[in-house]
Amino acid sequence: MKGLFDFLKENKTVREFLDEYGPQVRKMAVICLAGLVLFAGFSLFKSGSDSARQDRSAAGTGEETADAYAGENALSDGMIFVDIGGAVKNPMLAELPDGSRVDDAIQAAGGLKQEADMSNINRAEFLIDGQKVFIPSLALDEDGNVISDAQAGTTGSSGIDSTGKVNINTADSSQLQTLNGVGPATAQKIIDYRQSNGTFSNIEDIKNVSGIGDKTFEKLRDYITI
C-alpha cells in the first residue's frame, strides 16, 4: 500500500488526474460496488429459487408416487383371502369379496366331500381376510361310506359308546372332562385339534394334542375310543 502512495506522489500525471476527476472516480467506484452487491444478491436469490423448485418437484414426485400406490391398493379393496381346507373337493387359497360367508368359501373350493362333518360348522359365519376354514371329516367304512352313530357303536351324539368309553372324535367338552386328568383347558385343546386337523385316526393320535404325553395317554387308553 505504501508503494502505491509513493507512486502516486511521484507520478504528476496521475495526481493531476485524481485532482481533476477524483469525485467522479469515487462515484464510479461506489456505483460499481453497488452493482457488485446487487449482482451477488440476485445470484443468491436465483440459487435459492432453483433449490426451492427442485424441492417442490421432488415433493410432487413423492406425492404422485403415494397417489399411485394408493390407487393400486384401491384396486384390491373389497377382496379378502381365505384358506379353505379339510373335507372340501379342492382345498385352496380363495379370493372372495369382502362380506362373504363360510358357505361362499366352501363353494369356491368345489363344495363338500361326502365325509364332511358340518355339525360344528356355521355356514352363515362372516369371513375375514386371512381366515383359515377347516372342514372336518366323519368316519368312513371300507367302501367310503359314512359310518352312522349306530354303526360306530355310539349312543346318538352323546360322545360315549355303549361300553362307556368316550369317543374322542365326537365327545363334547363336558364328556371329555369325565376322563381322568382332562380338565376344561385340555378338553378344549382336543376339540380345537379336531376342528383344525380332522378326526383322530386312532386313539394314539390324541398324543398330538398339546399337553397330552405318554403318561397321560396311558391313563386314558382304556377309557377312550374313536
C-alpha positions, -999 to 999 in steps of 0.1 A, spaced: 0 0 0 29 24 9 44 17 -26 11 28 -42 11 61 -23 47 67 -32 39 60 -69 10 85 -68 32 112 -52 60 107 -78 36 105 -108 24 140 -115 1 130 -143 -18 106 -120 -21 132 -93 -34 158 -117 -59 132 -130 -71 124 -95 -73 161 -85 -95 169 -115 -116 137 -117 -113 123 -82 -150 129 -73 -162 112 -105 -139 83 -99 -152 78 -64 -188 79 -77 -180 53 -103 -164 32 -76 -195 34 -54 -217 26 -84 -195 -4 -93 -196 -16 -57 -234 -13 -55 -236 -32 -88 -215 -60 -74 -237 -61 -42 -268 -63 -64 -254 -90 -86 -243 -111 -56 -278 -107 -41 -295 -117 -73 -273 -147 -76 -281 -159 -41 -319 -153 -48 -318 -172 -80 -299 -201 -64 -325 -202 -36 -354 -202 -61 -338 -230 -81 -334 -251 -49 -370 -244 -39 -382 -255 -73 -362 -287 -70 -377 -294 -36 -412 -288 -48 -405 -310 -78 -392 -338 -55 -422 -333 -32 -445 -335 -62 -429 -367 -74 -433 -382 -39 -470 -372 -38 -475 -388 -73 -458 -420 -61 -480 -421 -30 -511 -414 -51 -502 -442 -75 -496 -466 -45 -529 -457 -31 -545 -463 -64 -530 -497 -67 -543 -506 -32 -577 -493 -41 -578 -520 -69 -577 -547 -42 -602 -531 -19 -633 -552 -12 -615 -585 -16 -602 -610 10 -582 -641 10 -593 -672 29 -576 -706 33 -603 -733 29 -593 -769 35 -603 -802 50 -632 -822 36 -637 -800 5 -632 -811 -31 -605 -785 -39 -587 -771 -9 -573 -737 -18 -565 -701 -10 -597 -685 -22 -601 -648 -31 -636 -637 -22 -655 -604 -19 -654 -588 15 -686 -598 33 -685 -634 21 -696 -662 44 -682 -697 51 -706 -712 26 -691 -690 -1 -656 -703 7 -669 -739 5 -685 -733 -29 -653 -717 -41 -634 -749 -31 -658 -770 -52 -682 -780 -25 -681 -806 3 -668 -841 2 -691 -869 12 -674 -874 45 -676 -837 55 -688 -832 91 -707 -799 92 -722 -804 127 -700 -777 142 -695 -755 111 -716 -723 108 -722 -718 70 -735 -683 77 -704 -671 96 -688 -640 80 -652 -644 69 -623 -621 75 -591 -616 55 -565 -643 63 -590 -667 80 -585 -704 80 -616 -726 74 -612 -763 80 -640 -788 74 -635 -819 95 -644 -854 82 -667 -881 95 -655 -917 99 -659 -938 67 -662 -976 62 -640 -996 37 -663 -986 8 -660 -949 16 -695 -947 31 -701 -925 62 -704 -946 93 -735 -937 113 -735 -933 150 -753 -966 155 -727 -984 133 -699 -967 152 -713 -981 185 -722 -947 199 -754 -936 216 -766 -909 192 -745 -878 196 -736 -884 232 -699 -890 225 -699 -921 248 -703 -955 233 -723 -985 247 -693 -997 268 -690 -963 285 -658 -952 266 -655 -916 255 -654 -911 217 -626 -885 213 -639 -877 178 -675 -868 189 -674 -861 226 -681 -825 237 -662 -807 264 -682 -819 294 -679 -855 282 -642 -852 276 -638 -839 312 -652 -872 326 -618 -886 317 -592 -888 344 -567 -859 340 -588 -840 314 -600 -806 326 -617 -777 307 -585 -765 291 -574 -799 278 -609 -807 266 -609 -775 246 -575 -784 231 -589 -817 220 -619 -800 203 -596 -774 187 -574 -801 174 -603 -819 158 -615 -787 141 -581 -779 128 -568 -814 118 -599 -835 114 -609 -866 134 -585 -888 151 -575 -919 131 -566 -939 162 -566 -933 199 -528 -928 199 -533 -897 179 -546 -879 210 -509 -875 220 -507 -850 192 -528 -827 214 -506 -802 233 -504 -812 270 -511 -849 264 -480 -870 266 -473 -907 271 -481 -907 308 -514 -891 303 -522 -913 274 -516 -944 295 -542 -932 319 -567 -926 291 -560 -956 269 -587 -979 284 -614 -952 286 -613 -937 251 -623 -948 216 -628 -934 181 
